[in-house]
Amino acid sequence: MSTATTDNRRKAPAGERVADWADGRLGIYSLAKVNMRKIFPDHWSFMLGEVCLYSFMIIILTGVYLTLFFHPSMNEVVYHGSYVPMQGMRMSEAFKSTMDISFDVRGGLLIRQIHHWAALIFVAAMLVHMMRVFFTGAFRKPREVNWVFGFLLLVLGMFTGFTGYSLPDDLLSGTGVRFMEGAILSIPIVGTYVSMFLFGGEFPGSDFVPRFFSIHVLLLPGVMLGLLVAHLILVFYHKHTQFPGPGRTNNNVVGMPLLPVYMAKAGGFFFLVFGVIAAIAGLASINPIWAMGPYRPDQVSTGAQPDWYMGFSEGLIRVMPGWEINLWGHTLVLGVFIPLMIFPLVLAAIAVYPFIESWVTGDKREHHLLDRPRNAPTRTAFGVAWLTWYLVLLVGGGNDLWATHFHLSINAITWFVRIGFFVGPVLAFIATRRICMGLQRRDKEKVLHGRESGIIKRLPHGEFVEIHEPISQEQMHTLTAHEQPRPLELEPEVDENGVARKIGAGQKLRVKLSKGFYGEGTHIPKATAEEYQEITSGHGHH
């Protein structure tokens, strides 16, 4: 009796036995011991990356559900479904199956709308997340490769969205595909071959929906999933960046452990994101294909607009003059071809920016502390200039809607965009850099003289002054912890032996650009300990 009781006591719980079994074969315990206590800093802006991750997960989950009911075929059928106004109409199987998902599959319309809204939020969150990384300098060494991974995720997300909303074969998406086909045909020599490959013949062909379906469901999500895993692995490997503050250095991370604190917060945030997207999908209709009908090559939907993230590419084409060149019996449509070349060049410039800044500034050190945007005025000005350029082109991409909704001349809008394309980013750059300088000046005043208390005091001789209260040591550390790098200088024309040096044009360009980043007029010298002691020791704060 006692032996049986002892054996029962020695027997481990089922969960522990399963854990031991898994650990003996997979080494889970040692892996978890190293990584589950990893420290993550806490700041609201870091949650932007989580919105990207969770919306991508929602896209995958809802996409699997939709795949079960969607038929990627352009074979013509007659509709006899639940939507009475379209009964008896001829349409493709792709359009018919999308109508069936919307009206006959239980929960189908909600899942469709969650899928579409999650895709929009994913791209928007990716853009905002990359802007956070850009403005705070989180892309610097050793995270340049991770920036490239994030950039590729953004670009692939844009093209995945384009192939996705083209699948229903409705009039709106068909107009967008026709627009893309025209852009492809403007490419010299290879344009017609690419078009024939995509569409299986003359537009619209009979194969583009099945091919877009394979690209949308298999190719692009597979590549994105691989990039996402690599992105997260590098985040773990390099440790997370953090904003400057007391006790925070390039050699440590101040925050909460991954398990259980961060995991609990992340799990709750996932359901919050899912709930918000589901609420938007349930309340706001998106892509109502039954209002536009199936695609017909001889029709164009009124007010056709792409999703917002492709709007600037359409704006480039809409505002470009209709230039053409006829050479050797061939027509080169510059009005389409030039914008088609600008689009990838701009994307490439964004991808390689970390390497350009590192080369210009000569900074090869590792950075784990973030910059406040005001303390990097040139970089911040570049970011705002790019956003201004993007928004101007977004206006051009919807010039017809601006004209009809605000009763404006479409020609005036087009010329506004053409001029704003060149002038807008320059003005935004100058204004942003001046604002950053003003904020730096205010930070210096706050360190030396304290913050304004709102209390007015009258001095014995009749003068009225405002009482300033000294800021905390934590605030003072945050306002003065940033570096103020010096620009590069050209090497002397002769070395220590009197031998003339050969200074190349590339080195001269690098020095000029470095002075643009760090030279005179880009920084307000931060308050020194001597200045602070001089002000506070004799007169106090006024």
C-alpha positions as CSV (number, residue, x, y, z in Angstrom):
1,M,0.0,0.0,0.0
2,S,2.7,2.4,1.0
3,T,4.8,1.4,-2.1
4,A,1.9,2.3,-4.4
5,T,1.4,5.6,-2.7
6,T,5.1,6.5,-3.0
7,D,5.1,5.6,-6.8
8,N,2.0,7.9,-7.3
9,R,3.8,10.7,-5.5
10,R,6.9,10.4,-7.6
11,K,4.9,10.5,-10.9
12,A,5.2,13.9,-12.5
13,P,2.2,15.8,-13.8
14,A,1.2,15.1,-17.5
15,G,2.2,18.6,-18.6
16,E,5.7,18.3,-17.1
17,R,6.2,14.9,-18.6
18,V,5.2,16.3,-22.1
19,A,7.6,19.2,-21.5
20,D,10.4,16.8,-20.5
21,W,9.8,14.7,-23.6
22,A,9.9,17.7,-25.9
23,D,13.0,19.1,-24.2
24,G,14.8,15.8,-24.6
25,R,14.3,15.8,-28.3
26,L,14.2,19.5,-29.3
27,G,16.2,21.3,-26.6
28,I,13.2,23.7,-25.9
29,Y,14.2,24.4,-22.3
30,S,17.7,25.8,-23.0
31,L,16.3,27.8,-26.0
32,A,13.5,29.3,-23.9
33,K,15.8,30.0,-20.9
34,V,18.0,32.2,-23.2
35,N,15.2,34.0,-25.1
36,M,12.1,34.1,-23.0
37,R,13.7,36.4,-20.5
38,K,15.0,38.8,-23.2
39,I,14.3,42.4,-22.2
40,F,12.2,44.7,-24.4
41,P,11.9,48.4,-23.9
42,D,8.5,50.0,-23.5
43,H,7.4,52.8,-25.7
44,W,4.1,53.4,-27.5
45,S,5.8,53.8,-30.9
46,F,7.3,50.3,-30.7
47,M,3.7,49.0,-31.0
48,L,3.5,50.1,-34.6
49,G,5.5,47.1,-35.6
50,E,3.2,44.9,-33.7
51,V,0.2,46.3,-35.6
52,C,2.0,45.3,-38.8
53,L,2.6,41.7,-37.5
54,Y,-0.9,41.2,-36.2
55,S,-2.6,42.6,-39.3
56,F,-0.5,40.3,-41.4
57,M,-1.6,37.3,-39.3
58,I,-5.2,38.4,-39.8
59,I,-4.7,38.6,-43.5
60,I,-3.3,35.0,-43.6
61,L,-6.2,33.7,-41.5
62,T,-9.0,35.3,-43.4
63,G,-7.2,34.6,-46.7
64,V,-7.2,30.8,-46.0
65,Y,-10.9,31.0,-45.4
66,L,-11.6,32.9,-48.6
67,T,-9.4,30.5,-50.6
68,L,-11.8,27.7,-49.8
69,F,-14.7,29.4,-51.7
70,F,-13.0,31.4,-54.4
71,H,-12.7,30.0,-58.0
72,P,-9.8,31.7,-59.9
73,S,-11.2,31.2,-63.3
74,M,-12.2,33.5,-66.2
75,N,-14.6,31.0,-67.7
76,E,-17.9,32.8,-68.5
77,V,-21.0,31.7,-66.5
78,V,-24.5,33.0,-65.9
79,Y,-25.3,34.3,-62.5
80,H,-28.3,32.8,-60.6
81,G,-27.3,33.7,-57.0
82,S,-29.0,35.6,-54.2
83,Y,-28.3,39.1,-55.5
84,V,-31.4,39.7,-57.7
85,P,-30.3,42.7,-59.7
86,M,-27.5,40.6,-61.4
87,Q,-29.4,37.5,-62.0
88,G,-29.1,36.3,-65.6
89,M,-25.9,38.4,-66.2
90,R,-22.8,36.8,-67.8
91,M,-19.7,37.1,-65.8
92,S,-16.4,35.2,-65.0
93,E,-16.3,32.4,-62.4
94,A,-14.0,34.6,-60.4
95,F,-16.7,37.4,-60.1
96,K,-19.5,34.9,-59.5
97,S,-17.6,33.1,-56.7
98,T,-16.8,36.5,-55.1
99,M,-20.6,37.3,-55.2
100,D,-21.4,33.9,-53.7
101,I,-18.9,34.6,-50.9
102,S,-20.5,38.0,-50.2
103,F,-24.2,36.8,-50.3
104,D,-24.4,33.1,-49.9
105,V,-21.4,31.9,-47.7
106,R,-22.1,32.3,-44.0
107,G,-19.9,35.2,-42.7
108,G,-18.3,35.5,-46.2
109,L,-18.9,39.2,-46.6
110,L,-17.5,40.0,-43.1
111,I,-14.4,37.9,-43.8
112,R,-13.9,39.6,-47.2
113,Q,-14.1,43.0,-45.6
114,I,-11.8,42.0,-42.7
115,H,-9.3,40.7,-45.2
116,H,-9.4,43.9,-47.3
117,W,-9.3,46.3,-44.3
118,A,-6.5,44.3,-42.7
119,A,-4.5,44.6,-45.9
120,L,-5.0,48.4,-45.9
121,I,-4.0,48.7,-42.3
122,F,-1.0,46.4,-42.8
123,V,0.5,48.7,-45.5
124,A,-0.4,51.8,-43.5
125,A,1.2,50.4,-40.4
126,M,4.3,49.4,-42.4
127,L,4.6,52.9,-43.7
128,V,4.2,54.5,-40.3
129,H,6.5,52.0,-38.7
130,M,9.2,52.7,-41.3
131,M,8.8,56.4,-40.7
132,R,9.3,55.9,-37.0
133,V,12.5,53.9,-37.8
134,F,13.7,56.5,-40.2
135,F,13.1,59.6,-38.1
136,T,14.7,58.1,-35.0
137,G,17.7,56.7,-36.8
138,A,16.9,53.1,-35.9
139,F,18.2,51.9,-39.3
140,R,21.8,52.7,-38.5
141,K,24.5,50.0,-37.9
142,P,23.9,47.1,-37.3
143,R,20.3,47.3,-38.5
144,E,20.8,48.3,-42.2
145,V,19.8,44.8,-43.4
146,N,16.7,44.8,-41.2
147,W,15.7,48.1,-42.8
148,V,16.0,46.5,-46.3
149,F,13.9,43.6,-45.1
150,G,11.2,46.0,-43.8
151,F,11.3,47.9,-47.1
152,L,10.9,44.7,-49.1
153,L,7.9,43.8,-46.9
154,L,6.3,47.2,-47.6
155,V,6.8,46.9,-51.4
156,L,5.7,43.3,-51.5
157,G,2.7,44.2,-49.4
158,M,1.7,46.9,-52.0
159,F,1.9,44.5,-54.9
160,T,0.2,41.7,-52.9
161,G,-2.7,44.2,-52.3
162,F,-2.8,45.1,-56.0
163,T,-3.0,41.4,-57.1
164,G,-5.6,40.8,-54.3
165,Y,-8.1,43.4,-55.3
166,S,-7.7,42.5,-58.9
167,L,-8.9,38.9,-58.3
168,P,-12.7,39.5,-58.2
169,D,-12.6,40.7,-61.9
170,D,-15.1,43.5,-61.2
171,L,-15.2,46.7,-63.2
172,L,-13.2,48.8,-60.8
173,S,-10.3,46.3,-60.4
174,G,-10.4,45.5,-64.1
175,T,-9.9,49.3,-64.8
176,G,-6.8,49.2,-62.6
177,V,-5.4,46.1,-64.3
178,R,-6.0,47.9,-67.7
179,F,-4.1,50.8,-66.3
180,M,-1.2,48.5,-65.3
181,E,-1.2,46.9,-68.7
182,G,-0.9,50.2,-70.5
183,A,2.1,51.1,-68.2
184,I,3.8,47.7,-69.1
185,L,3.3,48.3,-72.8
186,S,5.2,51.6,-72.6
187,I,8.4,49.7,-71.8
188,P,10.5,49.5,-74.9
189,I,11.3,46.1,-76.4
190,V,10.1,43.9,-73.5
191,G,6.8,45.5,-72.7
192,T,4.7,43.5,-75.1
193,Y,6.3,40.2,-74.0
194,V,5.7,40.9,-70.3
195,S,2.0,41.8,-71.1
196,M,1.5,38.6,-73.1
197,F,3.1,36.6,-70.3
198,L,0.8,38.1,-67.6
199,F,-2.5,38.0,-69.6
200,G,-2.0,34.9,-71.7
201,G,-2.7,36.9,-74.9
202,E,-4.3,40.2,-75.8
203,F,-5.8,42.0,-72.8
204,P,-7.8,40.9,-70.9
205,G,-6.8,37.4,-72.0
206,S,-8.0,34.4,-70.2
207,D,-5.2,33.6,-67.7
208,F,-4.5,36.7,-65.6
209,V,-6.9,35.8,-62.8
210,P,-5.4,32.3,-62.2
211,R,-1.9,33.8,-62.5
212,F,-2.6,36.7,-60.2
213,F,-4.2,34.1,-57.8
214,S,-1.0,32.0,-57.7
215,I,1.1,35.2,-57.1
216,H,-1.3,36.5,-54.5
217,V,-1.8,33.3,-52.5
218,L,1.5,31.5,-52.9
219,L,4.5,33.5,-54.2
220,L,4.2,36.9,-52.5
221,P,2.9,35.7,-49.1
222,G,5.6,33.0,-49.0
223,V,8.4,35.5,-49.6
224,M,6.8,37.9,-47.1
225,L,6.6,35.3,-44.4
226,G,10.3,34.4,-44.9
227,L,11.2,38.1,-44.7
228,L,9.1,38.6,-41.6
229,V,10.8,35.7,-39.8
230,A,14.2,37.0,-40.8
231,H,13.2,40.5,-39.6
232,L,12.1,39.2,-36.2
233,I,15.2,37.0,-35.8
234,L,17.4,40.1,-36.4
235,V,15.4,42.1,-33.9
236,F,16.1,39.4,-31.3
237,Y,19.8,39.1,-32.3
238,H,20.6,42.8,-32.3
239,K,18.3,43.6,-29.3
240,H,15.7,46.3,-29.5
241,T,16.5,50.0,-29.8
242,Q,15.5,52.4,-27.0
243,F,15.1,56.1,-26.5
244,P,17.8,57.8,-24.5
245,G,17.2,58.2,-20.8
246,P,18.8,57.7,-17.4
247,G,20.6,54.4,-17.2
248,R,20.2,53.6,-20.9
249,T,23.3,53.1,-22.9
250,N,24.4,51.4,-26.1
251,N,25.4,48.4,-24.0
252,N,22.1,47.6,-22.2
253,V,18.4,47.5,-22.6
254,V,16.0,48.9,-20.0
255,G,12.5,47.3,-20.1
256,M,10.4,44.3,-19.3
257,P,11.1,40.6,-20.0
258,L,9.5,38.9,-22.9
259,L,7.9,36.3,-20.7
260,P,5.5,36.9,-18.9
261,V,5.1,40.7,-19.1
262,Y,5.7,41.4,-22.8
263,M,3.9,38.3,-24.0
264,A,0.8,39.1,-22.0
265,K,0.7,42.6,-23.3
266,A,1.3,41.5,-26.9
267,G,-1.4,38.9,-26.6
268,G,-3.9,41.4,-25.4
269,F,-2.9,43.9,-28.1
270,F,-3.4,41.3,-30.8
271,F,-7.0,40.8,-29.8
272,L,-7.4,44.6,-29.6
273,V,-6.1,45.0,-33.2
274,F,-8.3,42.1,-34.4
275,G,-11.3,43.6,-32.7
276,V,-10.8,47.0,-34.2
277,I,-10.3,45.6,-37.7
278,A,-13.4,43.5,-37.3
279,A,-15.4,46.5,-36.0
280,I,-14.3,48.6,-39.0
281,A,-15.2,45.7,-41.4
282,G,-18.6,45.3,-39.9
283,L,-19.4,49.0,-40.0
284,A,-17.7,50.4,-43.1
285,S,-18.3,48.8,-46.5
286,I,-15.3,48.3,-48.8
287,N,-15.0,47.1,-52.4
288,P,-18.8,46.5,-53.0
289,I,-18.3,44.7,-56.3
290,W,-22.1,44.3,-56.8
291,A,-22.3,48.1,-57.2
292,M,-19.9,48.0,-60.1
293,G,-20.6,44.8,-61.9
294,P,-18.3,42.4,-63.7
295,Y,-15.4,43.7,-65.9
296,R,-16.0,44.5,-69.5
297,P,-13.2,45.8,-71.7
298,D,-15.5,48.4,-73.3
299,Q,-16.4,50.1,-70.0
300,V,-14.6,52.1,-67.4
301,S,-16.0,52.7,-63.9
302,T,-16.6,56.4,-62.9
303,G,-14.1,57.8,-60.4
304,A,-11.9,54.7,-60.5
305,Q,-9.2,55.0,-57.9
306,P,-6.6,52.5,-56.7
307,D,-6.0,51.8,-53.0
308,W,-4.2,54.7,-51.4
309,Y,-0.8,53.1,-51.3
310,M,-0.7,52.9,-55.2
311,G,-2.2,56.3,-55.6
312,F,1.1,58.2,-56.0
313,S,2.2,55.9,-58.9
314,E,-1.0,56.8,-60.7
315,G,-0.5,60.4,-59.8
316,L,2.9,60.4,-61.6
317,I,1.2,59.2,-64.8
318,R,-1.8,61.5,-64.6
319,V,0.2,64.7,-64.3
320,M,2.9,63.8,-66.7
321,P,2.6,65.6,-70.1
322,G,1.7,63.3,-73.0
323,W,5.1,63.3,-74.6
324,E,5.9,60.8,-77.4
325,I,9.0,60.0,-79.5
326,N,8.8,58.2,-82.8
327,L,12.0,56.4,-83.8
328,W,12.5,53.9,-86.6
329,G,8.8,53.3,-86.9
330,H,8.3,52.7,-83.1
331,T,6.6,55.0,-80.6
332,L,8.1,55.6,-77.2
333,V,5.4,56.9,-74.9
334,L,7.4,59.1,-72.5
335,G,4.2,60.2,-70.7
336,V,3.9,56.8,-69.2
337,F,7.5,55.4,-69.5
338,I,9.2,58.2,-67.5
339,P,6.8,57.9,-64.4
340,L,7.3,54.1,-64.7
341,M,11.0,54.6,-64.3
342,I,10.7,57.2,-61.5
343,F,8.6,54.9,-59.4
344,P,11.3,52.1,-58.9
345,L,14.1,54.7,-58.6
346,V,12.4,56.4,-55.6
347,L,11.8,53.0,-54.0
348,A,15.5,52.1,-54.5
349,A,16.6,55.4,-52.9
350,I,14.5,54.6,-49.8
351,A,16.0,51.1,-49.7
352,V,19.7,52.2,-49.8
353,Y,19.3,55.4,-47.6
354,P,21.0,53.8,-44.5
355,F,24.1,53.0,-46.5
356,I,24.1,56.5,-48.1
357,E,23.9,58.3,-44.7
358,S,26.6,56.1,-43.3
359,W,28.9,56.9,-46.2
360,V,28.1,60.6,-46.1
361,T,28.6,61.0,-42.3
362,G,31.4,58.5,-42.0
363,D,29.7,57.0,-39.0
364,K,30.6,53.3,-38.7
365,R,29.7,52.8,-35.0
366,E,26.9,50.6,-33.7
367,H,23.8,52.5,-32.5
368,H,21.3,51.1,-30.1
369,L,20.0,54.4,-28.7
370,L,17.5,56.3,-30.9
371,D,17.7,59.9,-32.0
372,R,15.0,62.5,-31.2
373,P,14.0,63.7,-34.7
374,R,14.7,67.3,-33.8
375,N,18.3,66.4,-33.1
376,A,18.8,65.1,-36.6
377,P,17.3,68.0,-38.5
378,T,18.6,67.1,-42.0
379,R,17.4,63.5,-41.9
380,T,14.0,64.6,-40.5
381,A,13.7,67.2,-43.2
382,F,14.4,64.6,-45.9
383,G,11.7,62.4,-44.4
384,V,9.1,65.2,-44.4
385,A,10.1,66.2,-47.9
386,W,9.5,62.7,-49.1
387,L,6.1,62.6,-47.4
388,T,5.2,65.9,-48.9
389,W,6.1,64.6,-52.4
390,Y,4.0,61.5,-51.8
391,L,1.0,63.5,-50.7
392,V,1.2,65.9,-53.7
393,L,1.3,62.9,-56.0
394,L,-1.6,61.4,-54.2
395,V,-3.6,64.5,-55.0
396,G,-2.6,64.0,-58.7
397,G,-3.8,60.4,-58.5
398,G,-7.3,61.5,-57.6
399,N,-7.4,64.8,-59.6
400,D,-10.8,63.9,-61.0
401,L,-12.3,63.4,-57.6
402,W,-10.8,66.6,-56.3
403,A,-12.3,68.4,-59.2
404,T,-15.8,67.0,-58.9
405,H,-16.0,67.1,-55.1
406,F,-14.6,70.6,-54.6
407,H,-15.7,72.2,-57.9
408,L,-12.2,72.9,-59.1
409,S,-10.7,72.9,-62.6
410,I,-8.9,69.6,-63.3
411,N,-6.3,71.5,-65.3
412,A,-5.6,73.7,-62.3
413,I,-5.2,70.7,-60.1
414,T,-2.9,69.0,-62.6
415,W,-0.7,72.1,-62.8
416,F,-0.7,72.5,-59.0
417,V,0.7,68.9,-58.8
418,R,3.3,69.5,-61.5
419,I,4.6,72.6,-59.7
420,G,4.2,71.0,-56.3
421,F,6.2,68.0,-57.5
422,F,9.3,70.1,-57.6
423,V,8.6,73.0,-55.1
424,G,6.7,71.2,-52.4
425,P,9.5,68.9,-51.1
426,V,12.0,71.8,-51.1
427,L,9.7,74.1,-49.0
428,A,9.0,71.2,-46.7
429,F,12.7,70.5,-46.3
430,I,13.5,74.1,-45.4
431,A,10.6,74.5,-43.0
432,T,11.2,71.2,-41.2
433,R,14.9,72.0,-40.6
434,R,14.0,75.4,-39.2
435,I,11.4,73.9,-36.9
436,C,13.9,71.3,-35.7
437,M,16.4,74.1,-35.0
438,G,13.7,76.0,-33.1
439,L,12.9,72.9,-31.0
440,Q,16.6,72.4,-30.2
441,R,16.8,76.1,-29.1
442,R,13.8,75.6,-26.8
443,D,15.4,72.5,-25.3
444,K,18.6,74.4,-24.5
445,E,16.6,77.2,-22.9
446,K,14.7,74.7,-20.8
447,V,17.9,73.1,-19.6
448,L,19.5,76.4,-18.6
449,H,16.5,78.3,-17.3
450,G,13.9,75.6,-16.5
451,R,10.3,75.4,-17.6
452,E,7.8,78.2,-17.5
453,S,5.6,77.9,-14.4
454,G,3.0,80.5,-15.4
455,I,3.6,82.4,-12.1
456,I,4.3,86.2,-12.6
457,K,6.4,88.0,-10.0
458,R,7.0,91.7,-9.5
459,L,10.5,92.7,-8.5
460,P,11.2,95.5,-6.1
461,H,12.1,98.0,-8.8
462,G,8.7,97.3,-10.6
463,E,9.8,94.8,-13.3
464,F,7.5,91.8,-13.9
465,V,9.1,88.4,-14.6
466,E,7.9,84.9,-14.9
467,I,9.1,82.3,-12.4
468,H,10.9,79.4,-14.1
469,E,11.0,76.0,-12.3
470,P,14.0,73.8,-12.8
471,I,13.4,70.6,-14.7
472,S,14.1,67.1,-13.3
473,Q,17.4,65.4,-13.7
474,E,15.7,62.8,-15.8
475,Q,14.4,65.4,-18.2
476,M,17.8,67.2,-18.2
477,H,19.5,63.9,-19.2
478,T,17.0,63.3,-22.0
479,L,17.5,66.8,-23.4
480,T,21.4,66.7,-23.3
481,A,22.2,63.0,-24.0
482,H,22.4,63.3,-27.7
483,E,25.6,63.6,-29.7
484,Q,26.4,66.5,-32.0
485,P,28.8,65.1,-34.7
486,R,31.2,67.2,-36.6
487,P,31.2,67.2,-40.4
488,L,34.0,65.5,-42.3
489,E,37.0,67.6,-43.4
490,L,39.2,67.2,-46.5
491,E,42.6,65.8,-45.8
492,P,45.5,68.3,-46.2
493,E,46.7,68.7,-49.8
494,V,50.2,67.4,-48.7
495,D,51.0,64.7,-46.2
496,E,53.5,64.9,-43.4
497,N,56.3,64.1,-45.9
498,G,55.4,67.0,-48.1
499,V,54.0,64.7,-50.8
500,A,50.9,66.0,-52.6
501,R,47.8,63.9,-52.0
502,K,45.3,63.1,-54.7
503,I,41.8,64.1,-53.5
504,G,39.1,62.6,-55.7
505,A,35.8,64.0,-56.7
506,G,34.0,61.4,-54.7
507,Q,35.8,62.5,-51.5
508,K,35.0,66.2,-52.2
509,L,31.3,65.3,-52.7
510,R,31.3,63.3,-49.5
511,V,32.7,66.2,-47.5
512,K,30.2,68.7,-49.0
513,L,27.3,66.3,-48.2
514,S,28.6,65.8,-44.7
515,K,28.6,69.5,-44.1
516,G,25.0,69.6,-45.2
517,F,24.2,67.0,-42.6
518,Y,26.3,68.3,-39.7
519,G,27.7,71.6,-40.7
520,E,26.9,75.2,-39.6
521,G,23.2,75.9,-39.3
522,T,22.2,72.3,-38.6
523,H,22.6,72.2,-34.8
524,I,22.2,74.5,-31.8
525,P,25.1,73.8,-29.4
526,K,23.6,72.0,-26.5
527,A,23.9,73.4,-23.0
528,T,27.2,72.6,-21.2
529,A,27.7,72.0,-17.5
530,E,29.7,75.2,-17.2
531,E,26.8,77.3,-18.6
532,Y,24.3,75.6,-16.3
533,Q,26.5,76.2,-13.2
534,E,27.0,79.8,-14.1
535,I,23.3,80.5,-14.4
536,T,22.1,78.5,-11.4
537,S,24.8,79.4,-8.9
538,G,24.5,83.1,-9.0
539,H,21.0,84.1,-9.8
540,G,18.8,81.0,-9.7
541,H,15.9,80.6,-12.0
542,H,13.8,83.6,-13.1
